[in-house]
């Protein structure tokens, strides 16, 4: 069995549930995400029989945290947390994205996401800078819809298939020695009980340079020796290599039993990535920088990568990322979203994984100790290597009303 057959077999259950089809080996795999005949992602059923008109969408700021609060005309509300990119994407959010949704029926969210792309020539901004704000609004409106219907986001997206999600500790550092890296990551593995870890190799878009001479080779060897054969180890190069060097590094990683090699080549260089992937036994992962469904479709059909990694934020939210999951499932490929977050924002990847049978065995969790969020319940802590999926309506997260009452509306005079 070759590498690609192995990957396909590993994800053989991936086209069920929300993906709208039977297993990848069946005669009728999931339809392409852009097909007019593809079944919808959002499944409200008869839970909301009356329109849920969007009355307002506000950006709130408190203590450096930013939230999107949506309200319907009949008083329902939903709240989602943004990522740090709002610092420079706020004008796109407030000028081009939010106005499109005001006055619309939130039940039409899936078609609205397509509509906002076409409105005001927004497609000219296509990419992370546009889809990230759309994702924030979608999260907020899904929270609103879930609370109005008394159903969780997972239920709205087709049904929950797992109530807990295993995570891997994702180190974001290259400024450490191999010894220091393994020591501090090892502490986090012990504290959380996680069964997998992701380490940084290369130098980040560095044209074959390592962060320090010999660091990647030493780190891979030391991590395997220290953590043992049962630990799943991933590595991320952040586009550090051309294909020739990526193949050399990949073969070194194979000798240490690494489970996937993320972004070996610059993400835009699909032919270089495919050349490396075709030559290696270690599965190649990628997709975090991408925010185009047709591009994901091409990458999957042409086996540019073996593990698909859209970012639920960068790709525009749950609906679009689940469209990518359909494409991956039809090809028998696992999907493991990029999401180096903790706390409130970890809820997005946890809910995503809760509804996708073909999700990878571990979801990403930033290895750095989480910044305290005493205003949030539940806390989404990692215990025994897993996070429990919040079961409540909407995102299932409750923000202390006293905390939220201190927030200021961004842009309000």
SEFI-719426 format. One record per residue (C-alpha): residue in three letters; residue number from 0; x, y, z. Coordinates in steps of 0.2 Angstrom, whole numbers, plus 5000, padded with zeros to 4 digits. Layout:
<nodes>
- rest; nr; east; north; up
- ala; NUM; X; Y; Z
...
</nodes>
This chain:
<nodes>
- rest; nr; east; north; up
- unk; 0; 5000; 5000; 5000
- unk; 1; 5007; 5017; 4995
- unk; 2; 5006; 5033; 5005
- unk; 3; 4991; 5040; 4995
- unk; 4; 4981; 5024; 4997
- unk; 5; 4985; 5024; 5016
- unk; 6; 4979; 5042; 5018
- unk; 7; 4963; 5038; 5008
- unk; 8; 4960; 5023; 5019
- unk; 9; 4962; 5033; 5035
- unk; 10; 4948; 5045; 5030
- unk; 11; 4936; 5032; 5023
- unk; 12; 4922; 5037; 5034
- unk; 13; 4923; 5055; 5030
- unk; 14; 4909; 5058; 5018
- unk; 15; 4895; 5054; 5030
- unk; 16; 4884; 5066; 5041
- unk; 17; 4886; 5084; 5037
- unk; 18; 4895; 5080; 5021
- unk; 19; 4879; 5074; 5013
- unk; 20; 4884; 5057; 5006
- unk; 21; 4890; 5040; 5009
- unk; 22; 4908; 5034; 5011
- unk; 23; 4921; 5040; 4999
- unk; 24; 4922; 5023; 4991
- unk; 25; 4903; 5023; 4987
- unk; 26; 4896; 5027; 4969
- unk; 27; 4889; 5044; 4974
- unk; 28; 4902; 5054; 4983
- unk; 29; 4899; 5072; 4990
- unk; 30; 4895; 5084; 4976
- unk; 31; 4908; 5098; 4973
- unk; 32; 4905; 5112; 4985
- unk; 33; 4901; 5125; 4972
- unk; 34; 4888; 5114; 4963
- unk; 35; 4870; 5120; 4963
- unk; 36; 4864; 5103; 4966
- unk; 37; 4875; 5100; 4982
- unk; 38; 4865; 5098; 4998
- unk; 39; 4865; 5113; 5010
- unk; 40; 4877; 5114; 5024
- unk; 41; 4866; 5124; 5036
- unk; 42; 4851; 5113; 5042
- unk; 43; 4838; 5123; 5051
- unk; 44; 4824; 5111; 5048
- unk; 45; 4808; 5117; 5055
- unk; 46; 4817; 5125; 5071
- unk; 47; 4814; 5143; 5065
- unk; 48; 4798; 5145; 5055
- unk; 49; 4798; 5164; 5055
- unk; 50; 4811; 5175; 5048
- unk; 51; 4826; 5180; 5059
- unk; 52; 4829; 5198; 5052
- unk; 53; 4846; 5204; 5056
- unk; 54; 4843; 5221; 5065
- unk; 55; 4861; 5225; 5070
- unk; 56; 4879; 5219; 5070
- unk; 57; 4891; 5228; 5082
- unk; 58; 4910; 5227; 5085
- unk; 59; 4913; 5227; 5104
- unk; 60; 4930; 5230; 5112
- unk; 61; 4935; 5226; 5130
- unk; 62; 4952; 5224; 5137
- unk; 63; 4960; 5221; 5120
- unk; 64; 4947; 5208; 5116
- unk; 65; 4935; 5211; 5101
- unk; 66; 4918; 5203; 5099
- unk; 67; 4905; 5203; 5086
- unk; 68; 4887; 5205; 5093
- unk; 69; 4872; 5202; 5081
- unk; 70; 4854; 5205; 5086
- unk; 71; 4838; 5201; 5077
- unk; 72; 4823; 5212; 5076
- unk; 73; 4814; 5201; 5088
- unk; 74; 4828; 5202; 5101
- unk; 75; 4839; 5187; 5099
- unk; 76; 4857; 5189; 5101
- unk; 77; 4873; 5180; 5096
- unk; 78; 4891; 5184; 5101
- unk; 79; 4908; 5178; 5093
- unk; 80; 4926; 5183; 5097
- unk; 81; 4937; 5189; 5083
- unk; 82; 4956; 5185; 5081
- unk; 83; 4970; 5198; 5082
- unk; 84; 4969; 5202; 5064
- unk; 85; 4954; 5214; 5067
- unk; 86; 4967; 5227; 5071
- unk; 87; 4970; 5230; 5052
- unk; 88; 4954; 5222; 5045
- unk; 89; 4941; 5232; 5054
- unk; 90; 4938; 5244; 5039
- unk; 91; 4934; 5229; 5028
- unk; 92; 4922; 5222; 5042
- unk; 93; 4913; 5238; 5045
- unk; 94; 4912; 5245; 5028
- unk; 95; 4910; 5230; 5016
- unk; 96; 4904; 5215; 5026
- unk; 97; 4893; 5220; 5040
- unk; 98; 4881; 5232; 5030
- unk; 99; 4877; 5217; 5018
- unk; 100; 4869; 5207; 5032
- unk; 101; 4859; 5220; 5040
- unk; 102; 4840; 5218; 5036
- unk; 103; 4843; 5200; 5029
- unk; 104; 4835; 5184; 5036
- unk; 105; 4849; 5175; 5045
- unk; 106; 4841; 5159; 5041
- unk; 107; 4848; 5162; 5023
- unk; 108; 4865; 5163; 5030
- unk; 109; 4872; 5150; 5018
- unk; 110; 4867; 5160; 5003
- unk; 111; 4871; 5177; 5011
- unk; 112; 4889; 5171; 5012
- unk; 113; 4890; 5169; 4993
- unk; 114; 4881; 5185; 4991
- unk; 115; 4893; 5196; 5001
- unk; 116; 4907; 5189; 4990
- unk; 117; 4899; 5196; 4975
- unk; 118; 4892; 5212; 4982
- unk; 119; 4901; 5229; 4979
- unk; 120; 4914; 5219; 4969
- unk; 121; 4920; 5212; 4986
- unk; 122; 4927; 5197; 4975
- unk; 123; 4942; 5209; 4971
- unk; 124; 4947; 5207; 4989
- unk; 125; 4946; 5188; 4989
- unk; 126; 4958; 5180; 5002
- unk; 127; 4961; 5180; 5020
- unk; 128; 4959; 5199; 5022
- unk; 129; 4941; 5198; 5016
- unk; 130; 4935; 5180; 5022
- unk; 131; 4941; 5183; 5039
- unk; 132; 4929; 5196; 5043
- unk; 133; 4915; 5186; 5035
- unk; 134; 4919; 5172; 5046
- unk; 135; 4918; 5183; 5062
- unk; 136; 4900; 5188; 5056
- unk; 137; 4895; 5170; 5052
- unk; 138; 4901; 5164; 5069
- unk; 139; 4890; 5177; 5077
- unk; 140; 4875; 5174; 5067
- unk; 141; 4876; 5155; 5070
- unk; 142; 4877; 5159; 5088
- unk; 143; 4861; 5170; 5086
- unk; 144; 4852; 5156; 5076
- unk; 145; 4857; 5143; 5088
- unk; 146; 4850; 5152; 5103
- unk; 147; 4834; 5157; 5094
- unk; 148; 4831; 5139; 5089
- unk; 149; 4838; 5131; 5106
- unk; 150; 4850; 5121; 5096
- unk; 151; 4869; 5120; 5096
- unk; 152; 4880; 5125; 5081
- unk; 153; 4884; 5107; 5078
- unk; 154; 4865; 5103; 5076
- unk; 155; 4863; 5117; 5064
- unk; 156; 4878; 5111; 5054
- unk; 157; 4870; 5093; 5052
- unk; 158; 4873; 5084; 5068
- unk; 159; 4886; 5081; 5081
- unk; 160; 4896; 5065; 5078
- unk; 161; 4908; 5067; 5093
- unk; 162; 4906; 5075; 5110
- unk; 163; 4925; 5077; 5114
- unk; 164; 4939; 5082; 5102
- unk; 165; 4957; 5076; 5105
- unk; 166; 4970; 5090; 5102
- unk; 167; 4988; 5092; 5098
- unk; 168; 5000; 5104; 5107
- unk; 169; 5006; 5116; 5094
- unk; 170; 5022; 5125; 5097
- unk; 171; 5023; 5142; 5088
- unk; 172; 5042; 5144; 5092
- unk; 173; 5058; 5144; 5083
- unk; 174; 5068; 5154; 5095
- unk; 175; 5073; 5139; 5106
- unk; 176; 5086; 5126; 5106
- unk; 177; 5080; 5109; 5103
- unk; 178; 5084; 5105; 5121
- unk; 179; 5074; 5120; 5127
- unk; 180; 5059; 5116; 5115
- unk; 181; 5057; 5098; 5120
- unk; 182; 5058; 5102; 5138
- unk; 183; 5045; 5116; 5138
- unk; 184; 5033; 5107; 5126
- unk; 185; 5035; 5091; 5136
- unk; 186; 5029; 5100; 5151
- unk; 187; 5013; 5105; 5142
- unk; 188; 5010; 5087; 5136
- unk; 189; 5011; 5081; 5154
- unk; 190; 5000; 5095; 5160
- unk; 191; 4986; 5092; 5147
- unk; 192; 4988; 5074; 5143
- unk; 193; 4989; 5077; 5124
- unk; 194; 4994; 5063; 5113
- unk; 195; 5001; 5073; 5099
- unk; 196; 5013; 5088; 5097
- unk; 197; 5018; 5099; 5082
- unk; 198; 5035; 5107; 5081
- unk; 199; 5042; 5120; 5070
- unk; 200; 5056; 5116; 5058
- unk; 201; 5065; 5127; 5045
- unk; 202; 5065; 5146; 5047
- unk; 203; 5048; 5151; 5040
- unk; 204; 5047; 5156; 5021
- unk; 205; 5066; 5156; 5023
- unk; 206; 5073; 5149; 5006
- unk; 207; 5080; 5134; 5014
- unk; 208; 5088; 5142; 5029
- unk; 209; 5085; 5134; 5046
- unk; 210; 5081; 5145; 5061
- unk; 211; 5098; 5139; 5068
- unk; 212; 5111; 5128; 5060
- unk; 213; 5106; 5110; 5062
- unk; 214; 5091; 5114; 5073
- unk; 215; 5078; 5105; 5063
- unk; 216; 5087; 5088; 5062
- unk; 217; 5092; 5089; 5081
- unk; 218; 5074; 5094; 5086
- unk; 219; 5066; 5079; 5077
- unk; 220; 5078; 5066; 5084
- unk; 221; 5077; 5073; 5101
- unk; 222; 5058; 5074; 5101
- unk; 223; 5056; 5056; 5096
- unk; 224; 5069; 5050; 5108
- unk; 225; 5061; 5060; 5123
- unk; 226; 5043; 5058; 5119
- unk; 227; 5043; 5040; 5114
- unk; 228; 5036; 5030; 5100
- unk; 229; 5018; 5032; 5105
- unk; 230; 5018; 5051; 5104
- unk; 231; 5011; 5057; 5087
- unk; 232; 5023; 5071; 5081
- unk; 233; 5019; 5083; 5067
- unk; 234; 5031; 5096; 5060
- unk; 235; 5027; 5113; 5052
- unk; 236; 5040; 5121; 5040
- unk; 237; 5029; 5137; 5036
- unk; 238; 5035; 5136; 5018
- unk; 239; 5054; 5136; 5022
- unk; 240; 5060; 5125; 5008
- unk; 241; 5060; 5122; 4989
- unk; 242; 5055; 5105; 4984
- unk; 243; 5073; 5098; 4983
- unk; 244; 5077; 5103; 5001
- unk; 245; 5059; 5098; 5007
- unk; 246; 5062; 5081; 5000
- unk; 247; 5079; 5080; 5010
- unk; 248; 5071; 5086; 5026
- unk; 249; 5055; 5075; 5023
- unk; 250; 5066; 5059; 5022
- unk; 251; 5074; 5064; 5038
- unk; 252; 5057; 5066; 5046
- unk; 253; 5052; 5049; 5040
- unk; 254; 5066; 5041; 5049
- unk; 255; 5059; 5048; 5065
- unk; 256; 5041; 5043; 5062
- unk; 257; 5034; 5060; 5059
- unk; 258; 5015; 5059; 5056
- unk; 259; 5014; 5074; 5044
- unk; 260; 5025; 5088; 5036
- unk; 261; 5015; 5104; 5035
- unk; 262; 5019; 5117; 5022
- unk; 263; 5036; 5111; 5017
- unk; 264; 5036; 5123; 5002
- unk; 265; 5029; 5141; 5001
- unk; 266; 5010; 5139; 5000
- unk; 267; 5007; 5148; 4983
- unk; 268; 5020; 5136; 4975
- unk; 269; 5008; 5121; 4972
- unk; 270; 5019; 5112; 4960
- unk; 271; 5034; 5113; 4972
- unk; 272; 5023; 5106; 4986
- unk; 273; 5016; 5093; 4975
- unk; 274; 5033; 5088; 4969
- unk; 275; 5039; 5086; 4987
- unk; 276; 5023; 5076; 4992
- unk; 277; 5024; 5064; 4978
- unk; 278; 5042; 5060; 4983
- unk; 279; 5039; 5057; 5001
- unk; 280; 5031; 5044; 5012
- unk; 281; 5027; 5056; 5026
- unk; 282; 5010; 5064; 5022
- unk; 283; 5011; 5082; 5017
- unk; 284; 4999; 5094; 5025
- unk; 285; 4993; 5112; 5019
- unk; 286; 4980; 5124; 5016
- unk; 287; 4980; 5136; 5031
- unk; 288; 4983; 5152; 5020
- unk; 289; 4970; 5147; 5007
- unk; 290; 4953; 5155; 5006
- unk; 291; 4947; 5149; 4989
- unk; 292; 4935; 5134; 4987
- unk; 293; 4940; 5131; 4969
- unk; 294; 4959; 5131; 4974
- unk; 295; 4955; 5119; 4988
- unk; 296; 4946; 5108; 4975
- unk; 297; 4961; 5109; 4963
- unk; 298; 4973; 5105; 4977
- unk; 299; 4963; 5090; 4983
- unk; 300; 4959; 5083; 4965
- unk; 301; 4978; 5084; 4961
- unk; 302; 4984; 5077; 4977
- unk; 303; 4995; 5093; 4981
- unk; 304; 4993; 5088; 4999
- unk; 305; 4988; 5073; 5009
- unk; 306; 4980; 5082; 5024
- unk; 307; 4969; 5097; 5021
- unk; 308; 4971; 5112; 5033
- unk; 309; 4960; 5126; 5030
- unk; 310; 4958; 5139; 5044
- unk; 311; 4940; 5141; 5050
- unk; 312; 4943; 5160; 5052
- unk; 313; 4953; 5163; 5037
- unk; 314; 4942; 5153; 5025
- unk; 315; 4926; 5163; 5030
- unk; 316; 4918; 5152; 5043
- unk; 317; 4910; 5135; 5046
- unk; 318; 4900; 5134; 5030
- unk; 319; 4914; 5137; 5018
- unk; 320; 4926; 5126; 5028
- unk; 321; 4913; 5112; 5028
- unk; 322; 4912; 5114; 5009
- unk; 323; 4931; 5110; 5009
- unk; 324; 4928; 5095; 5021
- unk; 325; 4916; 5088; 5008
- unk; 326; 4929; 5089; 4994
- unk; 327; 4942; 5081; 5006
- unk; 328; 4929; 5067; 5011
- unk; 329; 4925; 5063; 4993
- unk; 330; 4944; 5061; 4989
- unk; 331; 4946; 5051; 5005
- unk; 332; 4957; 5064; 5013
- unk; 333; 4957; 5069; 5032
- unk; 334; 4954; 5087; 5036
- unk; 335; 4963; 5095; 5051
- unk; 336; 4960; 5114; 5052
- unk; 337; 4974; 5126; 5056
- unk; 338; 4969; 5135; 5073
- unk; 339; 4983; 5140; 5084
- unk; 340; 4971; 5147; 5097
- unk; 341; 4965; 5144; 5115
- unk; 342; 4950; 5149; 5125
- unk; 343; 4934; 5156; 5116
- unk; 344; 4942; 5155; 5099
- unk; 345; 4946; 5136; 5101
- unk; 346; 4927; 5133; 5101
- unk; 347; 4927; 5136; 5082
- unk; 348; 4938; 5121; 5078
- unk; 349; 4930; 5110; 5091
- unk; 350; 4913; 5113; 5084
- unk; 351; 4920; 5110; 5067
- unk; 352; 4928; 5093; 5072
- unk; 353; 4912; 5088; 5081
- unk; 354; 4902; 5087; 5065
- unk; 355; 4915; 5080; 5053
- unk; 356; 4917; 5061; 5053
- unk; 357; 4933; 5063; 5042
- unk; 358; 4942; 5075; 5053
- unk; 359; 4960; 5071; 5058
- unk; 360; 4963; 5062; 5074
- unk; 361; 4969; 5078; 5083
- unk; 362; 4964; 5096; 5082
- unk; 363; 4977; 5111; 5084
- unk; 364; 4979; 5119; 5101
- unk; 365; 4992; 5132; 5105
- unk; 366; 5005; 5124; 5117
- unk; 367; 5008; 5141; 5126
- unk; 368; 4998; 5142; 5142
- unk; 369; 4981; 5150; 5138
- unk; 370; 4978; 5168; 5143
- unk; 371; 4965; 5167; 5157
- unk; 372; 4947; 5171; 5152
- unk; 373; 4938; 5171; 5169
- unk; 374; 4923; 5179; 5160
- unk; 375; 4920; 5163; 5149
- unk; 376; 4910; 5148; 5153
- unk; 377; 4914; 5134; 5150
- unk; 378; 4933; 5137; 5149
- unk; 379; 4937; 5124; 5135
- unk; 380; 4952; 5117; 5145
- unk; 381; 4961; 5102; 5139
- unk; 382; 4960; 5087; 5151
- unk; 383; 4966; 5070; 5147
- unk; 384; 4970; 5076; 5130
- unk; 385; 4953; 5081; 5124
- unk; 386; 4941; 5096; 5125
- unk; 387; 4923; 5093; 5128
- unk; 388; 4911; 5100; 5114
- unk; 389; 4900; 5114; 5122
- unk; 390; 4883; 5107; 5122
- unk; 391; 4872; 5123; 5124
- unk; 392; 4863; 5133; 5111
- unk; 393; 4873; 5142; 5098
- unk; 394; 4891; 5141; 5101
- unk; 395; 4887; 5135; 5119
- unk; 396; 4898; 5148; 5127
- unk; 397; 4892; 5160; 5140
- unk; 398; 4900; 5177; 5143
- unk; 399; 4898; 5185; 5160
- unk; 400; 4885; 5199; 5157
- unk; 401; 4895; 5211; 5169
- unk; 402; 4911; 5209; 5159
- unk; 403; 4902; 5212; 5142
- unk; 404; 4893; 5227; 5149
- unk; 405; 4910; 5236; 5151
- unk; 406; 4913; 5234; 5132
- unk; 407; 4913; 5249; 5121
- unk; 408; 4905; 5249; 5103
- unk; 409; 4920; 5251; 5091
- unk; 410; 4916; 5266; 5080
- unk; 411; 4902; 5273; 5090
- unk; 412; 4903; 5292; 5094
</nodes>
